[in-house]
Amino acid sequence: MPQGACLTAPGEGGLHVFRVVGDGAGVLLERVFRPANRGTGSLRYGHLVDGDDVIDEVIVTVDDGGRGFEVSTHGGSAMRDAVLGLLERVDVQLVPAADVAGPSGPIAREALEGLERSHGVHALLFFLAALQGGLAAEAHALSAVLEASDAEAPGTVLRRLDVLLGRAAFGRAFTLPPTLLLAGPPNAGKSTLANRLLGRDRCIVTDDAGTTRDLVGAPLSLAGYPLQLLDSAGVRTTSDPVERLGVQRTLAAGKAADVVVAVVDGSETWPSEPLVDRVLRRPGVVVCLNKADRGLAVDRQGLAQRLGRPVVVTSALEGTGIDTLVDAILFRTPFRGPATRDFTCPFTDRQVDCLERARAALSRDPAAARLALSDLLCF
């Protein structure tokens, strides 16, 4: 009898992943999955069905050999219950997630923890790929090269370690998503833009300047990649002590954020505000001329040349320019790198520390390098 489990945590998250393994898994998949095309690769798109009833639009990942598969669905408790109920009706034995998660060991446990917290389809696919054991296999292979005591072994291992460490920022961005701060003067449409990016009303929106007095945070998926969004108090000089505290927190958050979008009302003349200039001095800022639905009072190209910053025109109210803004944001994160499923990649601080210790020990003590690689494979 096949065994199955939900790999993601219960709750109202954006995605759920279910895994089924064992004899008969391939036959079972044919009963519950209706592909949208004739593709037979490992990654397939279609619908999860219960007889003639469609449960959800899903992505299916099939293991080599067909003895297991994962189904990625939309999130929510109702969806989780519906899919688990379907699996029970087709004679799948429900077991704890760890029993079906694939390779064991600390790297697999870290991948499973990441999967449970994942936001966005690329995060989901990244941690599913990490569960297949590629990083552990590479660590074993590097240990075997060093154990052979070949004269060229340290150089070979060094090059492969450098490749892994060069990918670390990309992998760790899935575990600790980059922070995106929306900052700018009051009433520029920051909260409306935040809600547009989130796809829901998370931030309070009014026509009154200064409605947002503090940082408002929420997990965000942009084009399937995870970020942490911060909406902020309007940046302006003020005598109001509460508003002034909110502005101070915004400026402090701007120093720590990975990406800052300076949101300005493009339908009005450029603001003369020293505190806005402080935000713009930060490296890597994207300028967003919002409220384009009211017409532009600012020359975008001239502003971009004057500031030396990319300038994107949007209407958060109508949704125009959002795709361009998303591209500009992602370009300033580690996610501008290659596709998520194409390579082995460390994704936690612990993993990176073990790889760095192995690299540092290579030239003086290959045995110590092997020990560091062994630490990668066991706590």
Protein Blocks (a to p, Z undefined) as FASTA:
>chain_A
ZZdddfbdcdjdfbdcdddedehklmmmmmmpccfbfcfbfbdcddddehjacfbdcddd
ddehhlaccddddedjklmmmmmmmmmmnopacddfklmnopedjklmmmmmmmmmpgcj
klmmmmmmmmnommmmmmmmmmmmmmnopaklmmmmmmmmmmmmmmmmmmmmmmmgcddd
deddehkommmmmmmmnopafbccdfbehkambdcdddddeehiacdddddddddddfbf
klmmmmmmmmmmmmmpmbdcddddfkbccdddfklmmmmmpghiacddehklnopabdfk
lmmmmnopacddddfknopoklmmmmmmmmmpmklmccfklpccdfbfklmmmmmmmmmm
mmmommlmmmmmmmmmpZZ
